[in-house]
Amino acid sequence: MRESDKLNNKIKNFELITSVLSSFCWIKFNCITEFHFYKVLNKFFDEVPILDFTMEYKEDVSTYIIKFRFKGIENLQLSSTTNYGIQLSAFEVTDIREDGWCDLNYKVNDYESHNDVMFYCNEIEVISITRL
């Protein structure tokens, strides 16, 4: 099993994507068109920061809008110099559970954009996928 497949299997509701896209690849996201940051209380009444992303995904001839929810956000960095979304060039999600240096599970970043998008989180969930 490829490393990307292992990661994708850990993401809640990832089957929403694989049921539509047989050859999903994180690098095919080209921009974040919408984001929403907020906090909720968990069962222990601790605040949990959440970031919802609406992202544009380009397949060969089709474009999809995929919505994600990232929970337990830390070290959030977002920067944009365009008027249409936050452009992405090499978007990736890395499973950092085995690194042992923190209690976070994922690093999310656009590694070619000088950290225009970068944060850590505990959980990732696919909310929806829509073909344009």
BABA-284209 format. One line per 3 residues: number of its first residue (from 1); their letters; for each residue z, y, x of N, C-alpha, C. Coordinates in Angstrom, 3 decimals. Layout:
residues N
NUM> A> Z/Y/X/Z/Y/X/Z/Y/X ~ ...;
end
This chain:
residues 132
1> MRE> 0.000/-1.181/0.847/0.000/0.000/0.000/0.000/1.247/0.894 ~ -0.875/2.198/0.590/-0.951/3.430/1.362/0.305/4.267/1.140 ~ 0.634/5.134/2.117/1.807/6.006/1.998/1.699/6.913/0.777;
4> SDK> 0.506/7.437/0.496/0.340/8.317/-0.661/0.599/7.570/-1.965 ~ 0.218/6.290/-2.022/0.488/5.485/-3.222/1.982/5.268/-3.416 ~ 2.707/5.034/-2.320/4.163/4.866/-2.398/4.808/6.136/-2.938;
7> LNN> 4.358/7.278/-2.460/4.880/8.560/-2.933/4.569/8.749/-4.410 ~ 3.335/8.538/-4.795/2.919/8.744/-6.177/3.695/7.848/-7.148 ~ 4.060/6.656/-6.711/4.828/5.740/-7.558/6.242/6.249/-7.824;
10> KIK> 6.740/7.153/-6.983/8.088/7.701/-7.144/8.106/8.935/-8.048 ~ 6.942/9.458/-8.388/6.845/10.665/-9.209/6.839/10.271/-10.682 ~ 7.743/10.862/-11.431/7.888/10.531/-12.850/6.611/10.883/-13.619;
13> NFE> 6.150/9.980/-14.475/4.954/10.138/-15.316/3.652/10.255/-14.518 ~ 3.635/9.766/-13.295/2.408/9.883/-12.494/1.245/9.121/-13.114 ~ 1.561/8.144/-13.958/0.503/7.387/-14.628/-0.360/8.267/-15.527;
16> LIT> 0.131/9.436/-15.935/-0.703/10.384/-16.692/-1.921/10.795/-15.866 ~ -1.710/10.970/-14.571/-2.811/11.349/-13.681/-3.710/10.154/-13.392 ~ -3.116/9.031/-13.022/-3.934/7.866/-12.643/-4.714/7.291/-13.814;
19> SVL> -4.271/7.546/-15.032/-5.039/7.072/-16.190/-6.325/7.874/-16.382 ~ -6.395/9.061/-15.785/-7.573/9.929/-15.900/-8.361/9.980/-14.592 ~ -7.645/10.045/-13.474/-8.271/10.198/-12.155/-8.006/8.953/-11.306;
22> SSF> -9.020/8.188/-11.060/-8.831/6.965/-10.278/-8.686/7.248/-8.787 ~ -9.222/8.361/-8.326/-9.162/8.684/-6.889/-8.418/10.002/-6.657 ~ -7.215/10.091/-7.188/-6.407/11.299/-7.028/-6.066/11.534/-5.557;
25> CWI> -6.137/12.817/-5.157/-5.778/13.215/-3.793/-5.144/14.604/-3.867 ~ -3.959/14.761/-3.285/-3.239/16.042/-3.362/-4.051/17.214/-2.829 ~ -4.891/16.969/-1.868/-5.641/18.056/-1.231/-6.723/18.663/-2.140;
28> KFN> -7.003/18.029/-3.288/-8.033/18.538/-4.199/-7.525/19.635/-5.140 ~ -6.265/20.028/-5.019/-5.785/21.190/-5.774/-6.305/22.438/-5.088 ~ -6.865/23.364/-5.869/-7.386/24.571/-5.229/-6.601/25.827/-5.557;
31> CIT> -5.770/25.800/-6.608/-4.932/26.976/-6.859/-3.829/26.669/-7.862 ~ -2.803/27.492/-7.804/-1.728/27.475/-8.790/-2.036/28.622/-9.742 ~ -2.265/28.309/-11.001/-2.650/29.353/-11.957/-1.460/29.917/-12.724;
34> EFH> -0.348/29.181/-12.704/0.832/29.645/-13.428/2.066/28.979/-12.836 ~ 3.172/29.722/-12.760/4.431/29.097/-12.366/5.575/29.748/-13.138 ~ 6.610/28.958/-13.324/7.777/29.401/-14.088/9.013/28.842/-13.387;
37> FYK> 9.907/29.745/-12.961/11.137/29.347/-12.285/12.307/29.621/-13.218 ~ 13.191/28.642/-13.369/14.352/28.809/-14.233/15.439/27.820/-13.823 ~ 16.610/27.949/-14.441/17.725/27.041/-14.150/18.213/26.405/-15.433;
40> VLN> 18.633/25.139/-15.336/19.252/24.415/-16.445/20.571/23.840/-15.940 ~ 21.404/23.433/-16.868/22.662/22.795/-16.498/22.503/21.276/-16.561 ~ 22.998/20.576/-15.536/22.966/19.121/-15.572/24.189/18.605/-16.329;
43> KFF> 24.381/17.296/-16.355/25.476/16.708/-17.136/26.856/17.082/-16.594 ~ 26.906/17.583/-15.348/28.170/18.025/-14.757/28.342/19.539/-14.857 ~ 27.420/20.194/-15.589/27.410/21.640/-15.793/27.122/22.422/-14.510;
46> DEV> 26.439/21.781/-13.568/25.947/22.468/-12.382/24.568/23.029/-12.693 ~ 24.259/24.201/-12.148/22.923/24.775/-12.333/21.916/24.029/-11.469 ~ 20.788/23.662/-12.074/19.707/22.983/-11.364/18.467/23.877/-11.447;
49> PIL> 17.997/24.394/-10.301/16.786/25.221/-10.313/15.537/24.365/-10.526 ~ 14.658/24.854/-11.388/13.435/24.121/-11.744/12.230/25.047/-11.574 ~ 11.140/24.481/-11.097/9.893/25.214/-10.925/8.785/24.427/-11.604;
52> DFT> 8.137/25.033/-12.592/6.981/24.426/-13.255/5.721/25.061/-12.677 ~ 4.786/24.228/-12.257/3.491/24.677/-11.730/2.388/24.211/-12.665 ~ 1.441/25.088/-12.941/0.176/24.718/-13.552/-0.863/24.880/-12.456;
55> MEY> -1.556/23.780/-12.134/-2.453/23.770/-10.985/-3.852/23.324/-11.380 ~ -4.835/23.899/-10.703/-6.232/23.542/-10.930/-6.646/22.488/-9.910 ~ -7.210/21.396/-10.425/-7.611/20.254/-9.604/-9.112/20.057/-9.747;
58> KED> -9.825/20.047/-8.626/-11.288/19.900/-8.641/-11.696/18.497/-8.228 ~ -12.313/17.781/-9.164/-12.942/16.503/-8.887/-14.426/16.806/-8.662 ~ -15.237/15.821/-8.410/-16.651/16.038/-8.091/-17.332/17.050/-9.019;
61> VST> -17.410/16.745/-10.297/-18.082/17.644/-11.235/-17.143/18.166/-12.313 ~ -15.893/17.758/-12.276/-14.937/18.137/-13.317/-13.773/18.918/-12.732 ~ -13.181/19.723/-13.586/-11.981/20.471/-13.233/-10.881/20.092/-14.221;
64> YII> -9.685/19.913/-13.698/-8.537/19.529/-14.515/-7.410/20.526/-14.305 ~ -6.609/20.691/-15.321/-5.377/21.461/-15.223/-4.233/20.452/-15.292 ~ -3.422/20.433/-14.232/-2.304/19.496/-14.166/-1.016/20.301/-14.069;
67> KFR> -0.067/19.961/-14.934/1.228/20.643/-14.940/2.288/19.730/-14.343 ~ 3.054/20.289/-13.403/4.128/19.579/-12.729/5.454/20.285/-12.962 ~ 6.526/19.521/-12.915/7.882/20.081/-12.933/8.595/19.576/-11.681;
70> FKG> 9.103/20.517/-10.894/9.852/20.216/-9.681/11.307/20.589/-9.938 ~ 12.223/19.637/-9.745/13.641/19.852/-10.054/14.473/19.852/-8.775 ~ 15.538/20.656/-8.795/16.415/20.745/-7.638/15.765/21.486/-6.489;
73> IEN> 15.176/22.626/-6.781/14.422/23.423/-5.806/15.353/24.067/-4.776 ~ 14.934/24.046/-3.515/15.619/24.778/-2.450/14.581/25.380/-1.516 ~ 14.937/26.502/-0.891/14.102/27.185/0.110/12.712/27.516/-0.420;
76> LQL> 12.639/28.064/-1.611/11.363/28.383/-2.244/10.685/29.577/-1.576 ~ 9.418/29.389/-1.210/8.584/30.456/-0.662/7.248/30.440/-1.393 ~ 6.913/31.545/-2.055/5.619/31.703/-2.717/5.049/33.057/-2.327;
79> SST> 3.784/33.075/-1.990/3.131/34.315/-1.621/1.686/34.263/-2.098 ~ 1.182/35.403/-2.582/-0.189/35.430/-3.076/-0.847/36.750/-2.730 ~ -2.104/36.696/-2.328/-2.864/37.900/-2.031/-4.102/38.004/-2.909;
82> TNY> -4.190/37.157/-3.938/-5.355/37.163/-4.814/-4.946/37.569/-6.220 ~ -5.933/37.868/-7.043/-5.635/38.230/-8.427/-5.818/37.056/-9.386 ~ -6.237/35.897/-8.878/-6.369/34.716/-9.729/-5.598/33.564/-9.103;
85> GIQ> -4.357/33.459/-9.443/-3.550/32.344/-8.971/-3.221/32.406/-7.503 ~ -2.518/31.410/-7.066/-2.162/31.266/-5.657/-3.127/30.242/-5.065 ~ -3.972/30.694/-4.159/-4.987/29.820/-3.577/-4.343/28.761/-2.695;
88> LSA> -4.874/27.546/-2.766/-4.392/26.436/-1.969/-5.518/25.930/-1.078 ~ -5.173/25.549/0.135/-6.202/25.013/1.027/-5.901/23.592/1.469 ~ -4.643/23.245/1.618/-4.277/21.891/2.040/-2.908/21.550/1.453;
91> FEV> -2.868/21.406/0.149/-1.625/21.148/-0.575/-1.167/19.721/-0.344 ~ 0.130/19.549/-0.104/0.648/18.201/0.094/2.093/18.095/-0.385 ~ 2.452/16.880/-0.739/3.829/16.525/-1.086/4.225/15.412/-0.130;
94> TDI> 5.369/15.592/0.545/5.833/14.623/1.524/7.184/14.073/1.101 ~ 7.314/12.764/1.124/8.591/12.113/0.837/9.449/12.214/2.099 ~ 10.581/12.920/2.009/11.435/13.129/3.179/12.771/12.396/3.053;
97> RED> 12.866/11.453/2.159/14.126/10.710/1.948/14.618/10.034/3.216 ~ 13.716/9.507/3.993/14.087/8.738/5.191/14.404/9.616/6.397 ~ 14.161/10.930/6.289/14.403/11.815/7.427/15.888/11.919/7.779;
100> GWC> 16.751/11.809/6.774/18.179/11.788/7.016/18.824/13.115/7.350 ~ 18.092/14.205/7.262/18.693/15.491/7.620/19.097/16.332/6.415 ~ 18.826/15.839/5.211/19.254/16.577/4.024/19.300/15.625/2.833;
103> DLN> 19.829/16.117/1.729/19.904/15.269/0.544/18.742/15.514/-0.417 ~ 17.703/16.187/0.057/16.515/16.441/-0.750/15.513/15.304/-0.568 ~ 14.623/15.141/-1.551/13.691/14.015/-1.527/12.259/14.360/-1.123;
106> YKV> 11.814/15.595/-1.405/10.415/15.950/-1.174/10.274/17.307/-0.517 ~ 9.257/17.423/0.313/8.819/18.714/0.838/7.456/18.978/0.214 ~ 7.292/20.150/-0.386/6.048/20.528/-1.037/5.521/21.758/-0.307;
109> NDY> 4.285/21.698/0.170/3.740/22.864/0.868/2.218/22.852/0.913 ~ 1.692/24.006/1.229/0.277/24.178/1.508/0.202/24.440/3.005 ~ 0.028/23.381/3.791/0.258/23.469/5.226/-0.756/24.298/6.004;
112> ESH> -1.866/24.692/5.410/-2.814/25.551/6.123/-2.709/27.016/5.704 ~ -1.755/27.351/4.859/-1.694/28.718/4.325/-0.552/29.544/4.902 ~ -0.022/29.151/6.049/1.089/29.891/6.662/2.293/29.964/5.730;
115> NDV> 2.586/28.838/5.070/3.733/28.723/4.175/3.689/29.666/2.972 ~ 2.479/29.941/2.443/2.379/30.705/1.200/3.042/29.951/0.064 ~ 3.006/28.629/0.122/3.700/27.774/-0.833/4.496/26.759/-0.017;
118> MFY> 5.823/26.798/-0.165/6.654/25.839/0.544/8.012/25.796/-0.120 ~ 8.495/24.586/-0.397/9.842/24.393/-0.914/10.214/22.922/-0.807 ~ 11.471/22.654/-1.041/11.998/21.305/-1.096/12.506/21.050/-2.506;
121> CNE> 12.508/19.785/-2.926/13.023/19.464/-4.251/13.549/18.035/-4.295 ~ 14.281/17.737/-5.364/14.854/16.398/-5.540/14.002/15.492/-6.405 ~ 13.256/16.071/-7.346/12.514/15.252/-8.306/11.213/15.950/-8.679;
124> IEV> 10.175/15.151/-8.907/8.879/15.665/-9.344/8.469/14.902/-10.596 ~ 7.942/15.643/-11.557/7.493/15.031/-12.813/6.143/15.615/-13.208 ~ 5.225/14.767/-13.628/3.951/15.210/-14.184/4.195/15.490/-15.668;
127> ISI> 3.836/16.677/-16.108/4.030/17.082/-17.500/2.769/16.794/-18.322 ~ 1.605/17.171/-17.782/0.358/16.951/-18.527/-0.855/17.083/-17.607 ~ -1.972/16.560/-18.091/-3.263/16.721/-17.426/-4.305/16.963/-18.525;
130> TRL> -5.148/17.990/-18.300/-6.178/18.356/-19.258/-7.484/18.611/-18.528 ~ -8.560/18.045/-19.052/-9.884/18.310/-18.462/-10.456/19.571/-19.073 ~ -10.973/20.450/-18.221/-11.610/21.689/-18.711/-13.044/21.432/-19.116;
end
